[in-house]
Amino acid sequence: MKQDKEKKKQIIKDWNNEFPMLKYVPTTKLLMRLDIITIGIWFLPGKYDGNVYDPILMCGFLWKEEPFQPHYIQYLENVQRIEYSKHDDIFYASTKEVKKQCGNLFKGEVAVSDLFRTIKAKYFYKFSCGPFLFERVIMCELMLALAAYFHEDHELSLAVKNEIKKDMRNWSKKHFQRLYDKSPNEWFDEMIERFSDHDAFMKLVNENSSNPKVARLREGHLYNDGVSAIEILKKPNYPLKKRIYDWLHYLLWK
């Protein structure tokens, strides 16, 4: 058992060497602070098989309590169910995949357009129903928070709000009501009210950032790289296989 623990700890150290901006947060996370969020890799042990793990992109929201909680998660392609015993054989290929998909977010300076592109890569091709609805709502909250942080960029703020309102037309009102005990429109109005007061929003972020555990993280910063809001929110194309998979989920939850 002790040997297994040491092996798992060494694996996280190996990952940390590849992503030096991230810092170890016991017992399964490597994180950094990126202005209004904590972000990094969560090494999620297999639910039914303790011999495997998934390196997952995660964000904790600094305007909420418990900033180390994985408020937003994103499973990464081609790096799922990694066996601890095969670490030495596949480590290089695994880290290469993670760097390709989200390595540009673990830096001292991160373009907000890169963060938006990573977020939308997960959810914009999925249907707004069943198990996807909760995840989609979290994604929308993160998008609204980023727009609030860059509140002087009125084009971005307006584009995010319009994109979410357009997307809400496809949300299952009945399922949303069961999840949140409110309608999608009520939720949207609450979010707009929450993020409209920039000073109050940043006060919450700063209070949670003063938490000693957060303060010890290495800090990066988001910057507006001038990419247009239309380009940032442009929906990417996805392989037919993925679209069929999500369509089947849609039929099950319709």
N, C-alpha and C positions, 0 to 999 in steps of 0.2 A: 504493500500500500504506500509506504514512504517513498519507494522507488518510483511509483506511478506519479506521486505528487511532484517529485523533483523533475521528472521527465516533462510533465505538463508546464511546470514553471520555466524550464529551459526552453521549451517551444515558444512561450510568450516572449522570452528574452530574445530569441532569434528573430521573431517578428519585429520586436522593438528596434533591433539593430537596423532593420530595413526601413523603418519609419521613425527616425530619431526625434521628430517634433512631438511625437506622442509620448505620454508618460503612463507608467503602470498604475492602474487603479485596482486594488484587490477586489475579487480574485481572478476576474476573467476579462478585464477591459484594458485597452490602451487608448488614452484620450488626450485631447488638447482643448483649449478654450478658443473659440472663434467668435469674438465679440458678444453675440447674444445667444450662442449655443455652446455646448460641449460637443465635440465630434471625434470619432475615432472608430476603432474596431472592437467589437464584442465577440469574444470567442465562446460561442454558445455550445455547451456540451449536448450531445445527442440525447433526445428525449427518452428513447428506449434503448439506446446503445451507448454506454459510457466510454466506448473505445473510439468514438469519432467526435468531431466538432465542426462547426460552421463558423468561419470568419465573416461577421456581418457588419456592414456599415451602420452606425447608430449615431443619433443626435439626442442630447438632453436639452430641454428648453430652459434657459436661464430666467425666463419670466414666470416660471412655475417652481414650486417646491421640488426638492429631490432632483437636482440637476444631473445626477449620475444615472437617473432612470432612463432606459431606452424609450423615450417618447416616440421617436421616429426610428424605424429600422428598415434596412434594405438588404435583402439577400443578394449576393453577388453571383454572377454567372461563372460556371466552371470551377468553383471552389467550395462546393458543398460536400458535407459528409467526408471530411478528411480524416483518415485513420492516424491516430497518434503513432502507431507502430511504423507507418510509412513516411514519417515526417522527413527523414533525411533524403528520401527518394524524390519526393514531390514538392519540397519546400520552395525551391527556386521557381518552379512553374507556377505555384500558387501565389507567391508574392508578386510575380510578374503580372498575373491576371488582376490582382487587387490594385496594383499601381496603374494599370491601364484603365480601370473602371473608376477609381476614386482617389488615386494617389495625388492628383493635383489639388485636393482639398486639405491635405496634411502639410501645409507650408506656412511660412510666416506671413505671406500675402496671398490672399485667395480672391479671385474675381467672382463677383456675385453671379455673373452669368454662368460660370462653371458650376456653382452650387445649384442654381435653378435647373441646369441641364441634367444634373445627376438626379435631382428629385423627380423631374418629369420622366426620366428614363424608366422609372419603376411604374408609375401609376397612370400615365396619360393614355396608355394603350389598354388599360383594364376597364371592365365595366363597373358602373357605380351601383353595385348590388351585393347582397349577401356578405361574405367575409371581407370583400374589398371596400365596402362602404366605410367602415371604421377607419381603415388605413387611409382612405382618400380624404376623410375629414381632417385627420392629423396632418396630411400633406398640405391641405388648404390652409390650415392654421399656421404652418411654418411659412408658407408663401406670403400670407398676410403680415406675419411678423417681420419678414425680410423687407417687404414693401414699407412697413412702418419705420424700420430702422433707417432706410433710405428715403425718408419722408419728403425730402426736397425734390426727389425725382417724381414729379406728379404723373408723368407718362407711365412709369412703372406701376405706381399705386393704382391708377385707373385701369390699366391693362389687367392686373392681377384680380381686381374686384370684378371686372367684366368677365374674365375667364372663369372665375368661380361661379358667378351667377349663371353663366351659360351651362356650365357643367351640372349645376344643381337641378336643372330641368330633367335630368336623367336619374336623379336619386329617387330611391323608393321611399316615399313619405311614410308609409306604414312601418317599414323596417327602421327608418331613422327615428320615428316616434318611440319605437320599442327600445332602441339603444340609448336615446338621450332625453326621453320624456319631453320633447319639444319638437316643433316643426323645423325643417331646414331654414325657412325664412327667419324664424325666431333665433336660431343659432347664428345665422349670418349677421343679423342686427346686433347681437351680443358681441360678436367678434369685431365688428366695425367700431362699436363703442369702446371696446377694450383697447384697440390699437390706435384709435384716433387721438388720444392724449399721449403724445410722444414723450413728454416729461415723466408722466406717471409710469409709462411702459419702461423707460430707461431706469427709473428709480428701482423698480422691481428687479431688473437685470443686474444693476449695480449692487443691490442688497444681497442677492444670491451669489454674485461673483466674489463678495467679500468673505464668503464661507472659506475657512482655511484650506479645506480639501480642494476647493475650486481654485483658490489663489495659488496653490502650488503647481498647477498645471502650466505647461508652456503656452504662451499666448500668441495667436495669429490674428490677423485683421482682414476683414472683408473690404474690398474696394469696388467702386462702380467703374467698370472698364469701358463704359460708353456704348456697349452693345444695346441696340434698340429693344424696347419691351416686346415688340412684335416678334423679333428674332429669338429673344429669350424664351418666349412662351410658345414658340412654334412646335407643333406636334411632330415627333419623329416617325419614321416608317418602321414597322416591325415585321419580322418574318411571319409567313403564313402559319407556321406551326404554333407560334405563340398566340396568334389571333384565334385559331381553332380551339386551343386549350382554354382560353378565356371565354370563348363563346359557349363551350360546354358547361363551364361554371355558371355562366349567365342563365342557361336553360335550367340548371338545377335549382337556382335561387329565384327564378322569376316569380 
